[in-house]
Amino acid sequence: MNKKVYFAAFTTVIALIVLLFWRDKNNKNPVTSETKTEQQLEQVTAQYNPGNELPKKVNKKKLEPKIIPVALKSATAIVAKQYEAAIQYPAYSQPLNESDHDRLNPNAFFPVSSPIGDGSQKVTLQLGQYYFIYPEPIELSVSGPNLQKVAIEVSGVERKKPLQSLNAKREDGVFKASIKGSEALPRELQLKVLAQVDNKIVPVIAQVKYMQPSAELITFAVPYSDNDAMALPAKLEVYKSGVYRLRANLFNGNTPLAHLVAKLRLEKGTQTLPLKAHWSVFNASQRQLNLRNFQVELMSPKPGVPNQFGRSQIESFDINDFQYDSLQQVPYQATQQEQQRLDYLTQLANP
């Protein structure tokens, strides 16, 4: 789990506590007569903004953890333990293993199925990814028993009128189709598959995103030592100014080592955004290091404005001849904000 997941879990725990107070108050059966404590908890929830810092002015000693239900205490204890393990490493360079599917496949599309008849068999729609960046084509496949014909309707989510229709072609036992990329395609797309099975039509509907690129990852410069981390300068061509987040996964051969994240405001034009890999993810036997799974993201500037994504000209970047002994091998020290989060979670879990 990454730190963002811990923040979300923390928020959920606090929200459940406040919800419990609200419910009992409206039922005229309050959990406690300490209404001041209830107000404090509500203030904590109002002040806490997921992804940012914990409220700086929270007086933790004045909270009354004894009123927190046992189940929520247990949940908070688990989150606190996991978060404590996470902050042993810097946020920009978190350990990665083969079970971290969301990080290894950041743009994965989960297949969508519709039952045939009694539901014992299904028609399944599969795509290679969830969001597409112009000029990428949208390639899909449809599988199922006794498929006779497959038609696809492409429309905007808000406009139900089809933008285009096409028929899939049978290849290797499945039906495949490719929708040509276009600047005219709306961001929110609906794909409606009409599969003919035993002379009956089985519909399968999925939604994907199609975007114009906000920036493009071109390559990486030669890595260099930056105190306790390897710095990997990413070269980007930026089409829209804003705060960018670049993600990549570091591998030794095919073994995942670390999930790397960098965030910086970039202006239009050719810009550099350095990723960093903390010394703790390396060992002396690693000689086939490479970066993969790039994700270029333009962060939302305000509520209601969705994030945008960029694309990459490269699929991987090999790291050669880096001197690992040039890195300062000192344990990572959690930031003040990270320690505050941990202390707060610990107090809630252990009143």
KAZI-V905592 format. One record per residue. PSI is psi in radians with two decimals (NA if undefined). OMEGA is omega in whole degrees, 0 to 359 (NA if undefined). Layout:
psi: (PSI | PSI)
omega: (OMEGA | OMEGA)
//
This chain:
psi: (2.53 | 3.03 | -0.56 | -0.67 | -0.69 | -0.73 | -0.77 | -0.74 | -0.71 | -0.81 | -0.70 | -0.76 | -0.85 | -0.74 | -0.67 | -0.66 | -0.85 | -0.66 | -0.68 | -0.77 | -0.81 | -0.76 | -0.83 | -0.58 | -0.72 | -0.41 | 0.09 | 0.61 | 1.18 | 2.59 | -0.64 | 2.78 | -0.02 | 1.29 | -0.45 | -0.70 | -0.72 | -0.79 | -0.66 | -0.76 | -0.70 | -0.65 | -0.68 | -0.82 | -0.70 | -0.63 | -0.52 | 2.25 | 1.91 | 2.34 | -0.23 | -2.68 | 2.77 | 2.70 | 2.24 | -0.35 | 0.29 | 2.17 | 1.65 | -0.49 | -0.43 | -0.15 | 2.77 | 1.41 | -0.35 | -0.34 | -0.10 | 2.25 | 2.65 | -0.72 | -0.68 | -0.57 | -0.75 | -0.74 | -0.73 | -0.65 | -0.68 | -0.79 | -0.73 | -0.74 | -0.76 | -0.67 | -0.67 | -0.67 | -0.64 | -0.66 | 0.18 | -0.20 | 2.67 | 2.65 | -0.48 | -0.18 | 1.46 | 2.49 | 2.60 | 2.41 | 3.08 | -0.27 | -0.11 | 1.24 | -0.63 | -0.57 | -0.60 | -0.43 | 1.21 | -0.30 | 0.60 | 2.51 | 2.26 | 2.22 | 2.55 | 2.34 | 2.68 | 2.43 | 2.67 | 2.14 | -2.03 | 0.00 | -0.01 | -0.35 | 2.78 | 2.73 | 2.24 | 2.31 | 2.24 | 2.34 | 2.76 | -0.35 | 2.99 | -0.74 | 2.61 | 2.54 | 2.22 | 2.37 | 0.51 | 2.43 | 2.72 | 1.88 | 2.33 | 2.82 | 2.58 | 2.24 | 2.75 | 2.88 | 2.48 | 0.61 | 2.26 | -0.65 | 2.57 | 2.13 | 2.60 | 2.32 | 2.26 | 2.19 | 2.86 | 2.61 | -0.68 | -0.48 | 2.02 | -0.25 | 2.21 | 2.39 | -0.59 | 2.74 | 2.55 | 2.84 | 2.42 | 2.72 | 2.47 | 2.22 | 2.10 | 0.72 | -0.08 | 2.87 | 2.30 | 2.62 | 2.70 | 2.13 | 2.09 | 2.37 | 2.55 | 2.52 | -0.31 | -0.19 | 2.36 | 2.80 | -0.79 | 1.93 | 2.52 | 2.28 | 2.08 | 2.01 | 2.29 | 1.71 | 2.25 | 2.06 | 2.07 | 0.78 | 0.30 | 2.60 | 2.19 | 1.98 | 2.50 | 2.21 | 2.36 | 2.70 | 2.40 | 3.04 | 2.47 | 2.17 | 2.73 | 2.49 | 2.33 | -0.45 | 2.94 | 2.21 | 2.15 | -0.94 | -3.02 | 2.52 | 3.02 | 2.25 | 2.70 | 2.87 | 2.34 | 1.44 | -1.84 | 0.24 | 2.68 | 2.18 | 2.33 | 1.61 | 2.04 | 2.31 | 2.15 | 2.60 | 1.97 | 2.20 | -0.43 | 2.22 | 2.62 | -3.02 | 2.12 | 2.54 | 2.18 | 2.26 | 2.57 | 2.72 | 2.37 | 2.27 | 2.68 | 1.77 | -2.04 | 0.17 | 2.07 | 2.42 | -0.87 | 2.62 | 2.07 | 2.40 | 2.38 | 2.52 | 2.32 | 2.58 | 2.27 | 2.47 | 2.96 | 2.57 | -2.96 | 2.11 | 2.83 | 2.32 | 1.92 | 2.20 | 2.72 | 2.46 | 2.06 | 2.57 | -0.47 | -0.25 | -0.11 | 2.82 | 2.93 | -0.38 | -0.06 | 2.09 | 0.05 | 0.88 | 2.43 | 2.72 | 2.48 | -3.12 | 0.92 | 2.47 | 2.00 | 2.11 | 2.22 | 2.00 | 2.65 | 2.26 | -0.35 | 2.83 | 2.43 | -0.25 | 2.05 | 2.72 | 2.69 | 2.81 | 2.71 | -2.94 | 3.02 | 2.40 | -0.28 | 2.60 | -0.45 | 2.86 | 2.11 | 2.42 | 1.99 | 2.53 | 0.69 | 2.38 | 1.72 | -0.53 | -0.06 | -0.16 | 2.46 | 1.96 | 1.33 | 2.46 | 2.52 | 2.39 | 2.15 | 2.53 | 2.90 | -0.71 | -0.72 | -0.72 | -0.63 | -0.74 | -0.81 | -0.78 | -0.70 | -0.78 | -0.73 | -0.70 | -0.72 | -0.64 | -0.45 | 1.29 | NA)
omega: (178 | 186 | 179 | 178 | 179 | 179 | 180 | 179 | 179 | 180 | 180 | 179 | 180 | 181 | 179 | 178 | 181 | 178 | 179 | 177 | 184 | 181 | 182 | 179 | 180 | 176 | 180 | 178 | 186 | 178 | 183 | 178 | 182 | 182 | 178 | 178 | 178 | 180 | 179 | 180 | 177 | 178 | 177 | 181 | 181 | 183 | 185 | 181 | 184 | 178 | 177 | 184 | 171 | 178 | 186 | 186 | 180 | 176 | 188 | 182 | 182 | 177 | 181 | 183 | 183 | 181 | 182 | 179 | 184 | 182 | 180 | 175 | 180 | 179 | 180 | 179 | 179 | 179 | 181 | 180 | 180 | 179 | 178 | 177 | 183 | 185 | 168 | 180 | 178 | 181 | 183 | 184 | 183 | 179 | 183 | 175 | 188 | 179 | 180 | 188 | 183 | 179 | 179 | 180 | 187 | 183 | 184 | 174 | 179 | 184 | 179 | 183 | 172 | 182 | 174 | 177 | 184 | 176 | 180 | 177 | 186 | 168 | 187 | 176 | 181 | 173 | 182 | 182 | 184 | 177 | 184 | 181 | 179 | 9 | 181 | 171 | 175 | 182 | 183 | 176 | 180 | 181 | 180 | 181 | 173 | 177 | 179 | 182 | 180 | 175 | 181 | 174 | 180 | 180 | 173 | 180 | 182 | 178 | 185 | 179 | 183 | 175 | 177 | 178 | 179 | 178 | 177 | 180 | 181 | 178 | 177 | 175 | 176 | 177 | 182 | 178 | 179 | 179 | 184 | 179 | 181 | 175 | 182 | 181 | 178 | 180 | 182 | 184 | 173 | 177 | 180 | 179 | 176 | 184 | 179 | 180 | 181 | 177 | 174 | 181 | 177 | 180 | 173 | 185 | 176 | 177 | 179 | 179 | 177 | 188 | 169 | 184 | 176 | 179 | 182 | 175 | 184 | 179 | 175 | 173 | 180 | 181 | 180 | 180 | 176 | 183 | 185 | 184 | 171 | 178 | 182 | 184 | 178 | 177 | 182 | 169 | 186 | 180 | 179 | 180 | 177 | 179 | 183 | 172 | 179 | 177 | 174 | 177 | 179 | 181 | 164 | 191 | 177 | 180 | 180 | 181 | 187 | 174 | 186 | 182 | 174 | 180 | 183 | 174 | 182 | 175 | 179 | 178 | 179 | 185 | 178 | 178 | 186 | 167 | 177 | 177 | 182 | 184 | 186 | 180 | 183 | 166 | 190 | 185 | 184 | 182 | 182 | 183 | 176 | 178 | 178 | 176 | 182 | 176 | 179 | 187 | 172 | 186 | 179 | 180 | 181 | 179 | 179 | 178 | 185 | 172 | 175 | 183 | 175 | 180 | 181 | 176 | 183 | 176 | 180 | 177 | 181 | 180 | 185 | 170 | 175 | 181 | 183 | 181 | 177 | 181 | 177 | 186 | 178 | 181 | 178 | 177 | 180 | 178 | 179 | 180 | 179 | 180 | 177 | 178 | 181 | 179 | 182 | 178 | 181 | 180 | 179 | 182 | 184 | 182 | NA)
//
